[in-house]
Amino acid sequence: MKITINVDESLQETEIVVNCGTLDAQTEQIITALRLFDRQITVTKNDELVFLDVSKIIYVESVDRKTFVYTSDDCFETKLRLYEIEERLCSCGFLRTGKASLVQLKFIRSLKAEINRKLRLTLENGEQLIVSRQYADELKRRLGVK
């Protein structure tokens, strides 16, 4: 990989251009990291409004019509619906794993096959999630294990 940085003081805004021969897994990871940079969503904890960096989110889960956002050491609630978060974050390395959950791919520590083509994910924080068979093939493809 070759990195070139051009400093031009006349530019008003930073522009990043990715030139590649093929769009491989490594290039997709770089693009995902760039998209995550400086993105935030609004969440609440103890009636306090918090601006949470998307890069810290491990997974998102919907339970009893409430949406919860999990980081490595905390849990927040958001007014956004799961599908709204999915629309905002699907281009940032997040993937739906079931009808009630999204996971950020970079936080997956391991995969284990379960019965009926389901998968069990172990995340960096030790939590485990079940990936329904509807989403298992896409998850394997995005992780490059299929």
C-alpha positions in Angstrom: 0.0 0.0 0.0 1.3 3.4 -0.9 0.3 6.6 1.0 0.8 10.0 -0.5 0.0 13.3 1.4 -0.1 16.6 -0.4 -0.3 19.7 1.7 -1.8 22.7 -0.2 -2.6 25.7 2.0 -5.0 27.1 -0.6 -7.4 24.3 -0.1 -10.5 25.0 2.1 -11.4 21.4 2.8 -9.6 18.1 3.2 -10.2 15.7 0.4 -9.3 12.0 0.6 -9.1 10.0 -2.7 -8.6 6.2 -2.6 -7.0 4.7 -5.8 -7.0 0.9 -6.0 -6.7 -1.9 -8.5 -9.5 -3.9 -6.9 -11.9 -3.2 -4.0 -10.5 -5.9 -1.6 -11.2 -6.4 2.1 -8.3 -4.2 3.2 -9.5 -1.3 1.0 -13.1 -1.7 2.3 -11.7 -1.5 5.9 -9.9 1.7 5.1 -13.0 3.2 3.6 -15.1 2.1 6.6 -12.6 3.7 9.0 -12.7 7.0 7.1 -16.5 7.0 7.1 -16.5 6.5 10.9 -14.2 9.4 11.5 -16.0 12.2 13.3 -19.5 10.7 13.2 -21.7 10.8 16.2 -25.2 9.9 17.3 -27.3 11.3 20.1 -28.1 9.0 23.0 -29.3 9.4 26.6 -28.1 8.0 29.9 -29.7 9.1 33.2 -31.7 11.8 31.5 -28.5 13.3 30.1 -28.1 13.9 26.4 -24.7 12.4 25.2 -23.1 12.7 21.8 -21.5 9.3 21.2 -18.8 8.6 18.6 -20.0 5.9 16.3 -16.5 4.3 16.4 -17.1 3.4 20.1 -20.4 1.5 19.4 -20.0 -2.3 19.6 -23.6 -3.2 18.9 -27.2 -1.8 18.9 -30.2 -3.8 20.1 -34.0 -3.2 20.1 -35.9 -4.5 23.2 -39.5 -3.8 24.0 -39.7 -0.9 21.4 -36.7 0.7 22.9 -33.3 1.0 21.2 -30.1 0.5 23.2 -26.6 1.3 22.2 -23.7 -0.6 23.7 -20.1 0.4 24.0 -17.2 -1.5 25.7 -18.2 -0.1 29.2 -21.6 1.5 29.0 -25.2 1.2 27.7 -27.2 4.1 26.3 -30.7 4.5 25.0 -31.6 6.4 21.8 -34.8 7.7 20.4 -33.8 6.4 17.0 -35.4 3.2 15.7 -33.1 0.3 14.8 -33.8 0.8 11.0 -32.9 4.5 11.3 -29.5 3.6 12.9 -29.0 0.9 10.3 -29.5 3.4 7.5 -27.0 5.8 9.0 -24.4 3.2 9.9 -24.5 0.5 7.3 -21.8 2.2 5.3 -19.7 2.5 8.4 -19.0 -1.2 9.1 -22.2 -2.1 10.8 -24.4 -5.1 9.8 -27.7 -6.3 10.9 -27.5 -9.6 12.6 -31.1 -10.3 13.4 -34.5 -8.5 13.4 -33.5 -6.7 16.6 -29.7 -6.1 16.4 -26.8 -4.5 14.6 -23.1 -5.1 15.2 -20.0 -3.2 14.3 -17.9 -5.7 12.4 -14.5 -4.6 13.8 -15.6 -5.6 17.3 -16.3 -9.3 16.4 -13.7 -11.5 18.2 -14.9 -14.9 17.0 -17.6 -16.8 15.2 -19.1 -20.2 16.0 -21.5 -22.2 13.9 -24.8 -23.0 15.6 -27.6 -25.3 14.5 -29.9 -24.3 11.5 -27.1 -22.2 9.9 -27.1 -19.6 12.7 -23.9 -18.1 14.0 -22.8 -17.2 17.5 -20.7 -14.0 17.7 -18.4 -13.3 20.5 -17.7 -9.5 20.7 -14.6 -7.7 22.1 -16.5 -6.9 25.3 -17.3 -10.6 25.9 -20.9 -10.4 24.9 -22.4 -13.0 22.7 -25.0 -12.5 20.0 -26.8 -14.9 17.8 -26.9 -14.1 14.1 -30.0 -15.4 12.4 -29.5 -17.5 9.3 -31.1 -14.8 7.2 -28.0 -12.6 7.9 -25.3 -15.2 8.4 -24.2 -15.5 4.8 -23.8 -11.7 4.5 -21.9 -11.5 7.7 -19.4 -14.2 6.5 -19.0 -12.5 3.2 -18.3 -9.1 4.8 -15.8 -10.7 7.2 -14.2 -12.6 4.2 -14.7 -16.0 5.7 -17.0 -17.5 3.1 
